């Protein structure tokens, strides 16, 4: 199973910095993270626009969610987190782990959407 982390809604350079911090926190917890980048003319560095955490067992997904919730708490809850799969969006605070378990049992991927508030 792969968990993709993407932004939803307004997107700016500050979001890219926040997402790069999240990548580092996931890596600190020994989770393999692939980064999607975007090159913008006039900007010195490529912008981080998405993450993919690959080859996860269901137990590792709970670690991903815990790290993201910790990161979100450090950002003074400027972000809302939802989990999207075939059944539509589910707030991570609600039944997210059930959605993850169902996706894992069918081999489907899930997307964690981070929305700027």
C-alpha positions in Angstrom: 0.0 0.0 0.0 1.2 3.5 -0.8 0.0 6.6 1.2 0.1 9.8 -0.8 0.2 13.1 1.0 -1.1 16.1 -1.1 -2.3 19.6 -0.6 -5.9 20.7 -1.3 -7.0 24.3 -1.7 -4.8 27.3 -1.8 -1.1 26.5 -2.2 1.9 28.7 -1.7 5.6 28.7 -0.8 4.8 28.4 2.9 2.9 25.2 2.3 6.0 23.8 0.5 8.2 24.6 3.5 5.7 22.9 5.8 5.5 19.9 3.5 9.3 19.6 3.5 9.3 19.6 7.3 6.7 16.9 7.3 8.9 14.8 4.9 11.8 15.2 7.4 9.6 14.1 10.3 8.4 11.0 8.4 12.0 10.2 7.5 13.0 10.6 11.2 10.5 7.8 12.0 12.2 5.5 9.4 9.4 5.9 6.8 10.6 5.9 3.2 9.3 9.0 1.5 9.3 9.9 -2.1 9.0 13.7 -2.9 7.1 15.3 -5.8 8.7 18.6 -6.7 7.7 21.5 -8.9 10.1 23.9 -10.6 8.9 27.5 -10.6 10.7 30.2 -12.7 12.3 32.8 -10.4 12.4 30.6 -7.4 15.9 29.3 -6.4 14.8 25.8 -5.1 12.3 23.4 -6.4 9.0 23.4 -4.4 7.9 20.3 -2.6 4.3 19.7 -3.7 3.6 16.1 -2.6 4.9 13.1 -0.7 4.4 9.3 -1.2 5.1 6.9 1.6 5.4 3.5 -0.1 5.2 -0.1 0.9 3.3 0.3 4.1 1.7 -2.3 6.3 -1.4 -1.2 8.0 0.5 -0.8 11.3 2.9 1.6 9.6 0.0 3.7 8.3 -1.0 4.5 11.9 2.6 5.8 12.4 2.2 8.0 9.3 -1.0 9.5 10.7 0.5 10.0 14.1 3.5 11.8 12.7 1.2 14.0 10.5 -1.0 14.8 13.4 2.0 15.8 15.5 3.3 18.0 12.7 -0.2 19.5 12.3 -0.3 20.3 16.0 3.0 22.2 15.7 1.5 24.3 12.9 -1.2 25.6 15.3 -3.8 23.6 13.5 -3.5 25.7 10.3 -4.3 22.5 8.4 -7.2 20.1 8.1 -6.4 16.5 7.4 -8.7 14.1 5.5 -8.1 10.6 4.1 -9.5 9.9 0.6 -10.2 6.6 -1.0 -13.0 5.1 -3.0 -15.5 5.9 -0.3 -14.8 9.6 -0.4 -13.1 11.8 2.2 -13.0 10.9 5.9 -11.7 13.2 8.6 -8.6 11.6 10.1 -10.0 12.2 13.5 -13.0 10.0 12.7 -12.9 6.5 11.1 -9.6 6.9 9.2 -8.0 3.6 10.3 -11.1 1.6 9.1 -10.7 3.2 5.7 -7.0 2.3 5.7 -7.6 -1.3 6.8 -10.2 -1.7 4.0 -7.8 -0.2 1.4 -5.0 -2.4 2.6 -7.2 -5.5 2.4 -8.0 -4.7 -1.3 -4.5 -3.5 -2.2 -5.7 0.0 -3.0 -3.8 3.2 -2.2 -5.0 6.0 -0.1 -4.4 9.8 -0.2 -4.0 12.0 2.9 -5.2 15.5 1.9 -3.8 18.4 3.8 -6.0 21.4 3.4 -4.9 24.9 4.5 -7.4 26.5 6.8 
